[in-house]
Amino acid sequence: MSVLEHPAELLRRLIQFDTTNPPGREAACVGYIDDLLTAAGFETTLLARDPARPNLIARLAGEGSAPPLLFYGHVDVVSTAGQVWQHPPFEGRLVDGFVWGRGALDMKGGVAMLLTAFLRARAEGLRPAGDVVLAILSDEEANGEYGARFLVEDHAGLFDGIRYAIGEFGGFSMPVGGRTFYPIQVAEKQSCWLRATIRGPGGHGALPMQGGAMASLGRALRALDRRSLPVRVTPVARQMIEAVAGALRPPSSWILRALLNPRRADSALALMGERGRMFSSLLRNTVNATIVRGGEKINVIPSEIFLDMDGRLLPGCTPDDLIAELRPIVGPDVALNAAGEPGVVRHASGSASPDMGMFELLAGILRDEDPTGIPVPYLMAGATDGRFFARLGIQTYGFLPMRLPEGMNFSRLVHAADERIPVRAVEFGARAVLEALRRFGRAR
């Protein structure tokens, strides 16, 4: 069965490669993609910091009347450990019109769309306005050391002249207030990992201890669970909320616009129910406690505990902003970035102000595919390989369009058990990406 005609079949094959990261082991999956491209007549380049974790580069020659355009996607996936699935996560089963498996959404489904569009362009003899560079990447689900970061730091010349890229996430259908919106990602939050230190008196486990490091840890975790960080309205979030509100009728439009007022935002989010969770992450820095280290023996009360936290910063914010917001919540017993303390473990910054120059082109494609849909700019709550390409001045658009069935919660399935994507959504995305390749650099 031709992958050009049935991109869902390509996705099924990609899912069957277990590329769980760590350790990754992306070589076999990348090799399969390499075989498809070389069979279609493309010259490919494999670049790797570790031979088991290669990256692939291919180029579709254009007319030279426009700058190159970058397509990129990763083939590594997160673990399925501890999850209970209805269907095995690495078999790529087709059931009830869905392809099931780890990576169906993040992001082997997107790779199938990009690769199908790339191969279709070659098969049709399409010559785009500018070259199209395809990058198949490893290691996005960790820190990009073997993938995008490696290419940007060691092979930046491959991306000379590129201003815009298409990658994850965005273009999925999102029903709100009886209308269908298509968020196109134009910005993403920054990852900021923190390590706090909590100290207190230690001693023998047989003796009563109150007010020690463990008690301080408990108070801090309880406070993090009960309190949110302050609302901050960034330009992209404002554009998205105003666009959605402008298409709705009261009271939905009133509730949306209330999000733009920091004093009313939390009340509005509560009224939005489940949908409010997504909007909440776009309006504030966030932090989640993820790892606790402390104590070595069961009969010894620890005097020092380390608490690791996964923080996500809004565009334009800094680690110092996050720490300043956290201090009044966790209290004085928790040391955050004090002299001699671990503090910021890692901070991956991104662009604070997106280049919107390609937004209308992509929005027009979605309007043509779904005349009732409304494209809106989108700030992603997570981080992607786009943060590395931003170092080269490349603006990524999350544009892997999916028209999803009513009731399917996209965000709830990413990285979760029973991850799946409708076959029609893969086909929808492949058509839209190919149309972006056709239209880029050409006046309409």
N, C-alpha and C positions, 0 to 999 in steps of 0.2 A: 504494500500500500504506500503510495507516494506521500512523503511528508509535505510536499508542496501543496497537495490537495487536502491533506488531513493533518494539520499541525498538532492536533491532540495525540496522534499516534507518535509523533516526535517527542512530545512531552512524556508519554508513557515510557518510552525507551530511556529518556534522561532520568526519570525517577528510579528506574531499575538499577542505576549505578548508586551504590551506597557511598555518598560523599559527606557523611557526617563529620562535622568539624567541631572539636578535634577528633581524629587527626587530619581529616580532609580527604586524602587519597583521591584527588580529583583527576589524576592522570588518565585513567581509563575513560572517564566521561569526556574529558577534553579531547582525547584521541579519537573517540567516536565522532565528535563534531568536526575534528580535523579531516577525517575520512570523507564526511559528507561534503565539506567545502572543496577539498582537492578533486573529488569526483565531479564536482560542478565546474571545475576549471579555475578555481581561485588558487593563488599562491598564498601560503600561510607561513607565519613565523611563530615558533614556540619559544617562550622566554620563561626562565624559571630560576628562582633562588634555591629551590629544592626540586630535583627532577621528579619527585612524586607529586609536586604541586605546580604544574605548569600553567601558563597563561597563553592564550592564542590571539594573534593579530592577523586580520585579513582586510583587504582594501578593495572596494568596488570603484573602479575609475569613473570619474565624472568629466564633465565638459570643461571644467576649470573656470567657469563664470561665477562661481560662488566659493566661499571657503569650505573646507571639509566639515563633515558632520560626523559625530561620534555616536555609535550605538555600543552600549556595554551592559553586561550582566554577569552575575556570578553563579557558579554551579555547586558550590558547597552549601550544606544545609545544617540546621541545628539538630541536636540529639532528639531521639524519641524515647529516651530512658524514662521509665516510670509512667508512661502514657499507655492507655488502653484504647486500641483502635478497633473499629468495626472490620476493617480490611487491612492486610499487611501493608506497612508504610513504604516498602521498597519493591512492590510488585507493579505499581502503576495500573491498577485495575480500573476498567471502565464499567461503572455500575450506575444505572438510572440516569444516564446522560452526563455523569460527572467522571472526571479522572481523579482518582484517590491516590494520595501518597505524599510523603514528606517532600516539600519543595514545589508542590502543585501551584501554590501561590507565591512562595518566597524561596527562590525566584525562578525555578526551572520553567514554570509556566511563562514567565516573561522572556526567558531565553528562547523558548520555543517560538514565541511571537517574533522576536528580533531576528532569529535565524531564518525562520520561514520567509519573512519579508526580504531579507538579504538574498536568499536563494531564488525567490520568485523574481526579484529584480534582474538577476543574472539570466534566468531562463527566458524572461520576456525581452531581453536585449535592451533593458532600460538603461539609459545613460543619464544619471542625475546631474544637476547643475554643478555640484562639487563632489569631490570624492566622499565616499562613506567608509569610515573606518569601523570595523567590528572588533571589539575586545571581549573575549570570553575569559572570565577572571576566576581565580581561586581565592579562598581565605577572607571573604567579606564578613562572614559571621563571627570572626575573631577580631583581628585588628588590621587586616590588610597587609601584614608584613610580607606575605608571599604573593600578594595579588596587586591591587591598585597602588598601594603605597610603594611597593617595589618598582612598578613600572614608572610611576611619576618621579621617583627619586633617581632611578638608574637608567631609564630609557625615555626621558621627557621628549626627546626629539621626534618620537613617533607621533606626537600630538601637536606638532607645530601648526599654527594657523587655525586651530580648532577653537571656536567660540562657544558652540552649543553642543549639548549631548542629550541623548535620550536614554534613560535608565529607569530604576525603580524609585518610588511607587507612584501611582496616580492614574487617573482616567477611569477608575472604577465607578459604577453607578451608586449613588447614595440618595435614598428617598428621604425627604424631609417635608413635612406639612403637605403631603399630597403631590409634591413636585419631585422630579428626578434631577439631581445635580451630579456633575462629573468633576471632582476635584483634580486639578493638574498640579502636581507638586512643583513648586518653584523655590522652596527653601526647606531647610531641615534644622532640627535642634542639634546642639553640640553635646557630645558625651563628655562628662566630667566625673571621674571616679574619685571618691574621697575615702580617706581612712582616718577615723577618729580614734582617739586614745582615751580610755576611761581608767582611772586609777583609784585605789582605795586601800584600806588596811587588809593585809592578808593574815593567814593564820591556820590553825589546825581545824580540820573539818568537824571535829567533835565538839567544838566550842561555839556557842551562839554568836552570830554575827549579824548585825543590823546596820544598814547604811553603808555597806561596802560597795565595791565596784559592780558586783552583780545587780544590786539594787538600783544603782545609778543607770546601769544599762537598761533595766526594765522600765524605769521612768522615761528614758530617752525613746525607747521603742514605742511605748504607749503614746507619747506625745507626737511622734512621727505618724502614727496610725490615725490620730484624731485631728490633727491640724494640717492645713494646706498652706503652701507658700503664697505670698501676695500675688494678686492679679496684675499682669503687665500686658498691655495691648500693643503688639508689634504691628508694623505696617502691613505685613502679609496677612496676619490674622484679621486685621481690620478690613482689608479688601475682601477677604473670603466671607466674613460675617455680613458685611454690608451687601455683598452680591446675593447671598442667600436670602437675607431679610427682604431685599428689594423685590424678590420674586414671590414672596409669600403674602398672605392676607393676615390681618389681625385675628386672633391674638398672637399667632406664631411669630409674625414679624416684630411685634413689640418685645416678645421674650428674647428673640435673637439680638435685637438692638440693645437690650439691657446688658448683654455680655460686654459691651464696650464701655460700660460704666463700672469701674472697679468696686464701687460701693454696693452695686446691685447685682454684680455678676454671679456671686454664689447662690443667691436666691433664684436667679434665672436658670442656672445649671441644675438646681434641684428640681425645678419644674420640667426640665427636659428629660428626666429619667435616664435611661440607658444611653441615649444619644449625648447627654451632657458629659459623659466620661470622655468622649473624644474631644469635644470642644474645650473641656477643662485643661487638657494637656497642651492645648495651643495657646493658653492664656497665662501660663505661669511656668516658672522653673519647677522641676519635679525632682524628687529624690526617693529612692527605695533602699532600705537596709537589706543587704543580700548575704553577707558573710559575717559570722562572729568567730573570733579566735580568742581563747582565753582559758587558762588552766591546763595543767599537765597531769595532775593526779586527783583521783576522786576524793581523797582525804585531805586536800590542801585547798584552802580558800584563795583564789587568785587575787593578786594585787594589781594586775594589769590586764585589760581586755582591749582588743582591737575590733572595731566595727567598720566593715567596708560598706560603702553606699554607692549606688549607681545614680548619679545625678545627670539631668538633661537640662541644658541651658537654652533659653530662647536666643535667637539671633541678636547680637549686640551686647549680650550679657557676658560677664566674666566669672571665673571661679570665685573671685573675691565677692561678687554680688551674691552668689549662692551661699557662701559661708556666712555672710552678713545676715541673710534671711534665715539661716538655720540656727544661729546662736541663740536667739530668744526662745526657740522651740525646744532644743535639746537641753538647754540649761548650762550652768557654769561647770558642772562636773565632767562634761564632755569636751575634750580639747580638740579643736578644729584648726589645723594649720598654725598652731602656736610654735614658738621657737623650739626647735629640736623635735617636733612632732612630725609624723609622716605627711599629714595634710593631703594635698592634691596628688593622687597617684598617677592620673593621666588625664589630659585635656586635649581633645581634638576639636579645634575651632573650624568654623566654616565662614562663608560669606555672609555679611550682615545685611546687605541690600541686593536683592536679586536683579538680574538683567531680564526684563520682561519682553525683550525684542522678538521672541519666537512664540509668545503665548497665544496671540491671535491666530497664527497659522494652525496650531494644534487645536485650539478651541473651534475653529471652523470645520476641522475634520470631524470632531465629535458632533457638531450640530448637523452635519450632513448625514452621519451614521444614525443619529437619533434626533430628529427635528424637535422633539418635545424636551430634550435634555438641555441643561444649563451648565456650561463649563464655568468653573470658578478657580481662582488661585488657591493653593493649598500649602500650608506649613506642616511638614511631617514631624511627628512627635519623636521619632527615632533618628538614627544616623545611618548613612549609607556610604558607599565608596565615593559619592559625589564630593565629600569633604576633601578627598585627596586631589581629585581633578580640579577642584576650585583653586588649588595652589597654582595651577597653570592658567588661571583666568578663564576656565571653562564653566559655563552655566549649565547645570543639569536640569532637565525637565523630567519629572516622574511621569511617564506617559506609556503605560502598558494597559490600554483600555480594556475594561471588562464590563459587559452589560450583564448584571447579576439578577437572578430571580428574586422576587419579592420575599422578604424575610431572611435572606442569606446575610449573615453578619460577617463581613469580610475581615474586620480587625480581630474578631474572636477566633478565627480559624488559623491565622498566621502563627506559626510556631506551636500550634496546639495539636491535640489528637484529632484524627479524622479530617485533616487538611485536605481540601479538594477544590476543584474548579470545574464549572460547566464546560462541556465541549464547545458549546456555542460561544462562550466567553473567550476561549482561546482563538477561535476563528475570527471573532469580532476584533480582538486586539491585533492579530496578524494583518488584517485588512487595513486597520487604522495606521499601523506603523509603516506599512508599505506606502500608504498615501502620504505620510509625512516625508518619506524619502523622495516621492515624486514631486511634492510641492516645494520642498526646501530650496530656497534661493531663486525661486521663480515668482514673478509678479502675477497677481490674480485680479 
